[in-house]
Amino acid sequence: MAKKINVFTFKKPINLYAFTDVHIGAKDHDEKKFQKAIATLMRDPNGYCFFNGDNLEFIPPNYGIPEGGQIQSTDEQIETFVRLLKSLGKKVLFFRSGNHEERAWRLGGVEIAKHIAREVKVPALGVGMEEVHIRVGQKKYRIVTSHGEGGSSKKVLTNMQLTFPGADLYFSGHTHELYYNEGNLNIDTSSGTEEFRPQIEMVGGSFLGWADYARAKNMRPTQTGCFILSVGTERLSVKGRV
């Protein structure tokens, strides 16, 4: 069954804070950096955001991995995230689950995101690739996001481009890498002639430090933080990071 695309409409340019892999409740969660990012967003009158999954650390009891990696219970993590979304109000466009929240589904058939979405009245996207539209004035931007999977974010980005060709932004998380490429162009031939349109490929970082599991899986240390996108009346670009 076809999914209805969420559309977010604004009269003037916005700054979009792209949060992913926050890992609330984790021992190695960078609380100082995360609170700085949230404070920056709250002070920004044109600031909006989304949360791209692994918002919680979520290690349920008896899950089969050490629970010492988290400093809050799973209930406390959910409550913390709900309070955060409520405090941000209409600044949150959407959120989704990641593989950490999906543990609740695998263990007990509980979709945490649906319960949170009902409480905070914010759209919850699926864990996989999905498109949303952001309109600023007369300009429409197609944004394709996915939490991501496996060890290759480049493969996920490529699959998103093959599935949703011609989008303005392709955004993935999961691997905790913090990089982007806005040098590539799409070729749009729908008008009958070739028109070149910019696109951004982005892996959105995390707020989890170099955790024990990352060391064990031979993953390189990465900087914590997230990107801020400038969504204007003429173009979408990377404004900076926090």
C-alpha positions in Angstrom: 0.0 0.0 0.0 1.4 3.4 -1.0 2.5 5.7 1.8 1.2 9.3 2.1 4.0 11.8 2.0 4.3 14.1 4.9 4.4 17.8 3.8 5.7 20.6 6.0 5.0 24.2 4.8 6.7 27.4 5.8 6.3 31.0 4.6 10.0 31.9 5.2 13.3 30.1 5.2 14.1 27.7 8.1 17.1 26.1 9.7 16.7 22.3 10.0 18.6 20.5 12.8 19.2 16.9 11.7 19.4 14.8 14.8 20.3 11.1 14.6 21.6 8.5 16.9 21.3 10.6 20.1 21.3 7.4 22.3 19.5 9.0 25.3 20.4 7.0 28.5 23.7 5.5 27.2 26.7 5.7 29.3 28.7 7.3 26.5 25.9 9.7 25.5 27.4 13.2 25.0 24.9 15.1 27.2 26.9 18.3 27.2 27.1 18.5 23.4 23.4 17.4 23.0 22.1 20.0 25.4 24.2 22.6 23.6 22.5 21.6 20.3 19.1 21.7 21.9 19.7 25.1 23.4 20.9 26.4 20.0 17.7 25.1 18.4 15.5 26.7 21.1 17.2 30.1 20.6 16.8 29.9 16.9 13.4 31.5 15.9 13.7 29.8 12.5 14.9 26.5 13.9 13.2 23.1 13.3 14.4 19.6 13.6 13.8 15.9 13.1 15.1 12.8 15.0 16.3 10.0 12.8 16.3 6.9 15.1 18.4 5.4 17.9 17.0 8.3 19.9 17.2 5.9 22.9 19.9 3.4 23.9 17.2 1.0 24.9 18.9 -2.2 26.3 15.9 -4.2 27.7 16.5 -6.6 30.6 17.8 -10.0 29.6 18.4 -8.8 26.0 21.7 -10.7 25.8 24.1 -7.7 25.8 25.5 -6.0 28.9 23.1 -3.4 30.5 26.1 -1.5 32.0 26.2 0.5 28.8 23.2 2.6 29.9 22.6 4.8 32.9 18.8 5.1 32.6 16.2 2.4 32.6 14.3 1.9 29.3 11.2 3.5 30.9 13.2 6.5 32.0 14.7 6.8 28.5 11.2 6.9 26.9 10.0 9.4 29.4 13.1 11.6 28.8 12.5 11.6 25.0 8.8 12.4 25.4 9.6 15.3 27.7 12.1 16.5 25.1 9.7 16.4 22.2 7.0 18.1 24.2 9.5 20.9 25.2 10.4 21.4 21.5 6.7 21.5 20.5 6.1 22.5 16.8 9.9 22.7 16.2 9.9 18.9 15.7 8.8 17.9 12.2 9.0 14.1 12.6 10.9 11.3 14.2 11.5 7.6 13.6 12.8 4.5 15.3 16.2 3.0 14.8 17.5 -0.5 15.4 17.7 0.2 19.2 14.1 1.1 19.5 13.1 -1.8 17.2 14.3 -4.1 19.9 11.0 -3.6 21.6 9.2 -4.8 18.5 11.5 -7.9 18.1 11.1 -8.8 21.8 7.4 -8.1 22.4 5.7 -6.7 19.3 5.6 -3.2 20.8 6.1 -0.2 18.4 7.5 2.4 20.7 7.3 5.2 18.0 3.6 4.8 17.5 2.9 5.2 21.2 5.2 8.3 21.5 3.7 9.8 18.3 0.2 9.6 19.8 1.3 11.2 23.0 3.3 14.1 21.5 1.3 14.4 18.2 4.3 14.3 16.0 4.5 12.1 12.8 6.5 8.9 13.2 8.2 7.6 10.1 9.1 4.0 9.4 12.6 2.7 10.3 13.5 2.4 6.6 13.8 4.9 3.7 10.9 7.4 3.4 10.4 10.7 1.7 9.0 14.0 3.1 8.4 17.3 1.4 9.3 20.7 2.8 7.8 23.8 1.1 9.3 27.2 1.7 7.2 29.8 -0.1 6.8 28.4 -3.7 9.8 26.1 -3.4 9.4 22.4 -2.7 12.3 20.2 -1.4 12.2 16.4 -1.5 14.0 14.9 1.5 14.7 11.2 1.7 15.7 9.8 5.1 16.4 6.4 6.6 17.9 5.3 9.9 20.3 3.2 7.9 21.7 -0.3 8.5 24.8 -2.4 8.5 28.3 -1.0 8.3 28.0 0.8 4.9 26.3 4.2 4.9 27.3 4.7 1.3 25.3 1.6 0.3 22.2 3.0 2.0 22.6 6.4 0.4 23.0 4.7 -3.0 19.9 2.6 -2.5 17.9 5.7 -1.5 19.0 7.5 -4.7 18.0 4.5 -6.8 14.6 4.2 -5.1 13.8 7.9 -4.9 15.7 9.5 -7.7 16.0 13.3 -8.0 15.6 14.2 -4.3 17.3 17.3 -2.9 18.7 15.6 0.3 19.5 12.0 1.1 20.1 11.5 4.8 21.2 8.4 6.7 22.3 7.6 10.3 23.2 4.5 12.2 27.0 4.4 11.5 27.6 7.5 13.6 29.7 9.1 10.8 29.6 12.8 10.4 30.0 13.8 6.8 28.2 15.2 3.7 28.7 15.7 0.0 26.9 18.5 -1.8 29.0 18.5 -4.9 26.8 16.1 -6.9 24.0 17.0 -9.3 20.8 15.3 -10.4 19.7 15.5 -14.0 16.0 16.3 -14.3 14.6 15.6 -17.8 10.9 15.9 -17.0 10.7 19.2 -18.9 12.1 17.7 -22.1 15.5 19.2 -21.6 18.3 18.4 -19.2 18.1 20.5 -16.1 20.8 20.2 -13.4 19.7 20.2 -9.8 22.0 20.1 -6.7 21.7 17.3 -4.2 23.2 16.6 -0.8 24.2 13.2 0.5 24.6 13.2 4.3 25.4 10.9 7.2 24.3 12.7 10.2 26.6 11.9 13.0 25.5 11.0 16.6 25.6 12.1 20.2 27.3 8.8 21.3 31.0 8.8 22.0 33.4 6.1 21.0 31.5 3.4 23.0 32.9 0.0 24.0 30.9 -1.8 21.3 32.4 0.5 18.6 35.9 -0.4 19.8 35.1 -4.1 19.8 33.7 -3.9 16.2 36.8 -2.0 15.0 34.9 1.2 14.3 36.9 4.4 14.1 36.2 7.2 16.6 34.0 10.0 15.2 33.1 13.4 16.4 29.7 13.9 18.2 27.2 16.4 16.9 24.7 17.1 14.1 24.4 19.1 10.9 22.2 22.2 10.5 20.6 22.7 7.0 19.5 26.0 5.6 16.2 25.5 3.7 15.6 28.7 1.7 13.3 30.0 -1.0 15.9 29.1 -3.7 18.2 26.4 -2.4 18.9 23.9 0.3 22.5 24.0 1.8 24.5 23.0 4.8 24.7 25.9 7.2 27.0 24.3 9.8 27.0 21.8 12.6 26.8 21.8 16.4 
